[in-house]
Amino acid sequence: MNATTKEPTDWRDLAARLAAATAIGIATGLVVLALEHLVDDVLHEVFEAEVWVPAVIVFAGAVITAIVIRYTGGRSSASTEVYVEQFHHSDPDMDVKHAPGRVLGAFTTLGSGAPLGLEGPAVYTGSAVATLIHRHWSVLRGDAFHALLVAGSAAGIAAVFKAPAAGAIFAMEVPFRGRFAGERALPAIFGAASGYLTMALVDGVESEIEVPLIELTVGRAFLSALLGLAIGIAAIGVIWLISTAEHAASRYTAGLRAVLAGGALAGIYALGRGMTGESLALTSGNSVIDWAVKPDHAVWVLLGVFALRALGPAVSIGGGGVGGLFIPLMAAGAVIGRLFADASSTDDIALFVVVGAATMLGAGYAVPLTGVVFVAEYTGQATVIVPALIAMAVTRLVVGNRSVSPAQRP
């Protein structure tokens, strides 16, 4: 069997897969919920402390993460790459004995304020849960493991961002560059829905950012296309930074990488704090998206924040940090969107900030449909879909086959 095998026609087998996908979504949602709350609680204490404390904590976090991954994580990270790699194996058999250590590494990375996102550990958690259920649920047959992997990945994204449609699409879209694993649609939908409901029942549901209702005009469509061009150029640079950091890191030992990255992240935090008076250079980047919408940012400050938000995740990944690039990519795109809005003298600042964020996400992971759907769920406004589609189409033409994920297949 391979990853492109069609869904089963036996209704009992399909029912078993959908039941398993639902169980995976619930379990993944609970683990992600616990991890998210732990990280948020720790970060709250860190950023409420003296202004120098985050620099010390992010340095210590990089070193502690290296130790955790070395001795309990099997010298590997909890990331989206694990899911993509397993998806493409003809007979995948994910090793889950190191899962607790890798999730702990995610906590020490994200809880120290490293500029990475929770979705990487969430997707990894979904994949690990899918593996355990597949091993112990004897009724599952054939190529069920691939379907359950998709369900686990979808559940992870849906739980983190409370975006079930984007979660399902991401899980089917991210294994490839320019193709779609549509054969796994039902398990992805069930996994995403159950993961989302698990989080929503505890944390509630609300849009992350308010975008006023807009009417699509020729002018806005033209500006969206120009924004897509700007995001495409910026995305090439961001992808290059991350790829370069990963290759450069392979030349050094894990301990040295962690020390160098920790020191660099402390310096990046200090620069960002001095530039803006806020801690925008650390954590996943949700605060950057909110900040980008606010008025009265000087151009040089916006350029500086973009540079720090592009460099920080690359440094963290290169240093062995455990986390994802979903929100970090969006944060960088949000700043480009704000720069573009100011340059074009438009009043639609919030619109172009969120379209820029979604388009950078779609460009970075080569998941254009995910980016477009996510921006609608993230804002609670379907009116942003068309501008996002226009920008995304232009960006994909510029970026081509590039991606932050080396495990993806064309």
N, C-alpha and C positions, 0 to 999 in steps of 0.2 A: 504493500500500500504506500501511497505518497500523499503529500499535502494537498494535492488537487483532486483527490477522489471525491466523488459526489456523495451527497447525503444518502443515508440508507432509505430503502423503500418499505422495509418491514416496520409497521406502525409501532410494534412493541419495542423495537430497538430505538426508534425515534423518540418514543415516550420516555424510555430510560435515559436517553441523552439529555432530553429537556429537563427531566427531574434532577439529573446530576448537575446540569448547568445552573438550575435554580439554587441547589444546595451550595454550589461553588460561589455563586453570587452573594449569598447570605454570609457564608464563612469569611469570604474575602472582605466584604463590607465591614464586618465586626473587627477584623484585624486592622484594617486601614483606619477605622474610626478610632480605635485605641491608640494607634501610632500617631495619628494626627493630633489628638488631644494631648498626648504626652509632649510632642514637639512644641505645640502652641504654648503649653504651660511653661515649659523650660525657656522658650524664647521670650515670653512675657517677663520672666524674672531677669533674664540677661539684659534686655533692653531698658528695663526700669532701673538698672544699676548705674554706677558711675560711667561716664562717657568712654573711658578707656577699657572697660570690662569686655565689651564684645570683641575687641581686637585680641585680647588674651584668650578668650573662649574659643574663637574660631581657629586660632593657632593650635590650642590644646586639642580641639576636636579633630583636626587633621591627623595629629600624631596618634591619638587614641583610636581613631578609626583604622589606621594602618595596623595597629596591634590587634584590634578585634578581628579584622579580616584575615590577618596572618595566622592567628591561633584558633579562631572559631568559625571563620567564614570560608575555609577552603581556598584562601587566596584569590577569591573572585567576588564580584560585586552583585548586589541585588538590583538588576536593571532591566529595562525593556529589551536590551540586546539578548538576554537569556531567552525570552519568549520568542523573539524573531529567529534565533538560531535553532531552537527546538522545533519550531513550526516547519522548518525546512529539512529536518532530519527525516529520512524515510521510515525509521523505526525509533522515534524519540523515547528517551527514558531519562528524564531529568533527575539528577541527584539532589534529593531534598534533605539529606542529613545535615547539611550546612545552612539550611534555611534560617533557623533561629539566629545563628551568628551573623548572617548577612542582613537580616532585619535589624539586629542590634547595631550593626555598622551604619545602617540607614539612620537610625536614631541618633547616633553620635555625630554623624555628618550634619543632618538637618537640624538637630537640636543645638548644634554649636553655631548655627547661622550661616553655614556655607550656602552660596547662591545656587542651589539646585532645588529640584522639585520633588514632591512626594509621589508623582505618578510612576517613576521608575520602580521604586520598592513596591508600589501597589500592583503594578502589572506582574512583577516577579512573584509577589504573594499569591496572586490569582493563579499563576502557572504552577506554583508549588502545591496549592490546594487541589488544583485539577489533577496533578500527578498522584497525590495521595488517594483521591476518590477513585480514580481510574484503577489503581492497584488493588483496591479493596472492594470494589463493586463489580462482582463477577458477571452480572447480567450485561455489562457493556461489552460490545463486540467490535470486530473489524478495526476500522481506523478511528474509533471513537476518541482516542487520545487527542488527535488534532482538533476535533470539534470542541472538546473540553478545554483545551488550551486557549482557544479563541474566547470561549465563555469566561474564563478566568481573567484574561487580559481586558475584556470589555467591562467586567465587573470592577476591576481596579480603577480604570479611568472614570467610570460612572460614579463610583463611590467618592473618589477624591474631589471631583468637580461638580457633582450633582448634575451630570449631563449625560443621561442614558443614551440618547441618540448618537451623540459624538463618541461615546464609549464603544458602542457596537460598531460604528463605522471605522473608528481607529483600529480596533482589533482585526478587522478584515482588510484594512488598507495598509497598515504599517509593515507587514512582511515583504511587500514589494514596492518598487518605484514605478508607478504608472500602471499598476495592475491591481486587481481587486479579488480577494478570496471570498467571493460571494456565495460559494457553496456552504459556508458556515454561518449563514445569516440567522437561522433560528436559534442555535445555541448562543450566538453572540447577543441576540435580542433578549433572551431569557436571562443570561448572565448579567447583562447590563441593567436590566430592569430590577432584578432582585438585589444587586449590589447597590443600586441607586435608592431603592426603597428602604434598605437597611439603614443607610446613612440619613435619609430624609426623615425617617420616623424618629430619629434621635435629635438631629440638628435642625430640622425644618428645611424649608425651601424658600429661597429668595434670590432675585437676580443680583449679580455681583456689582454691576455698574448700571446707572440709569442713562439711557440714550433716548432723547425725545423722538417722537414719531416724525418721520421725514417723508417728503415726497421726492421720488427719483426724478431728476431733471437731466437734461443733456449736459449741463455744466457739472453736476455731481458725478455723472457717469465718466465724463472726460477726466475730472480730477481723480477719480478712483483708478483709472487706467494709469495716470501719471504716478500715483502713489504706488501702484503695483510695480512700476519700473524702479522706483526708489528702493522699495523693499527688496526687490530682486538683487539689486547691486549690493545692498547692505547684507543680505542673506549669504551671498557668496563669501563675503569677508568673515561672517560669523562661523560658517561651516568650515572655512579654512583654518580659523583660529582653533576650533575644537579638534579638528583632525591633526593639526600640527602639534598641539599639546599632547594628544594621545601618543603620537609617534615619538616625540621628544622624551616623554616619560619612560618609554620602554628602555632607555639607555641607563637608567638609574635604579638603584635598589628601592624597595618600597619605603623603607625608613627615610632615606634621603629625599625621596619625592614628597613624602608627607611633610617633612620639615620645611622644604623649600616652598611648597604650596601653602602651608600654614602661614609662613612669614609673608608671602605675597598677598594672601587674603587679608591679613591684618593691615598691610599697607594700603590695599585697595579700600578697605573700610575707612581708614584714616583719611584718604583722599576724598572719598564720597562724603564723609561727615564734614570735612572742611569746606567742601564745595557747596553743599546744600543745607547743612545743619541737621540733616536727618540720616538715618541708617539705611539708605536706599541701596547701598552696594552689597548688602548681605541679605540672606533669606531668599526664598524662591522668586519673588518679584511682584507679588500681588500689589504691594504698596507702591511700586513704581507705576503701575497702570493707573491707580487712583491719583497719584501725584501728577502724572502727565496731563490729566484733564484739568487740573487747577490752573488759574490764570497767572500771568506775570512771571514766566520763566525766561531768563536770558538765553540767547542762542548758544553761547559758550557753555552754559550750565547744562543745557540739553545735550550738546555734543559730548560733554564730559561724562554725563550719566550714561549715555549710550555706550561709550568706550568702556566704562567700568562694568556695565552689565553684559557686554560682549566678552570681556576679558575674564571676569570672575568665574563664570561657569566653566570656561576652558581650563583655567588654573585648577579649579576644584576637581574636575574630571581627571586631569593629568596627574594630580596628587593622590589619586586613589579614592576620592570621595564617592559615597554611595548615594545616588539620587538621580533624578530625571531632568530633562531639558524642556519639558512642555511649557511650564510657566516662565522659566528663564528666557526662552525664545520669544514668548509673548511680550515679556517686559521690554526686551530690546526693540521689538516691532512697535510697541506702544510709543516709545520715545521718538522713533522715526516718524510715526504718524503725527505726533505733536509738532515736530519740526516742519513737516510738510504742511500741516494746517496753518502754522504761522507764516510760512513762506508764501502760501497761496492766498493769505488774508481772508480765509473763510471763517464763518461763524460756527461751522460744523466740527468743532474741536473734538468733542466726545466721539462723534461718528468716525473720524479718521484715526483717532487713537485706538479704538477697538478694532477697526478694519485692519490697521497696521499690525496690531497684535496677532490677530487671527491669520493674517497673510504670512507673517514671519513664521508662525507655527507650521502652516501648511508647507512653506518652502523648506524649512529646516528638516522636517521628517519626511518630506515628499508625500504628504497626506492632504491634498487640497480639499477633498470633500469633508474631512474631519474639521479642518479649519473653518470652513464656511458654516457647517452645522453648529460647531462649537460656539461661534460668535453669536448666533441667534439664541442659543440656550444660556450663554453667559450673561447676555444683556436682557433677556426676556423680550426682545424685539425682533420680530420677523422682518421688519423693514430694512435691517442691515444686510440681509442676505444678498440682494442684487449688487450693491456696491462691493461687497466682499467677493462675490463671484467674478466681477470685472477685474478687481485688483489681483485676485488669485490667478486668473488666466494669464495676465501679463507677467506676473512673477514667475510662474512655471516656465514660460518661454525663456525668461532670462536665466533662471537657475539651472534649467535642464535636468540632468540626471544626478546632480549633486545631492548629498544628504548627510546628516550627522550620524546616521546609522550604517556602519560598515557591513552589518550582517544582512541588510536588505538585498533582495535580488531584483534585477531589472525586469 
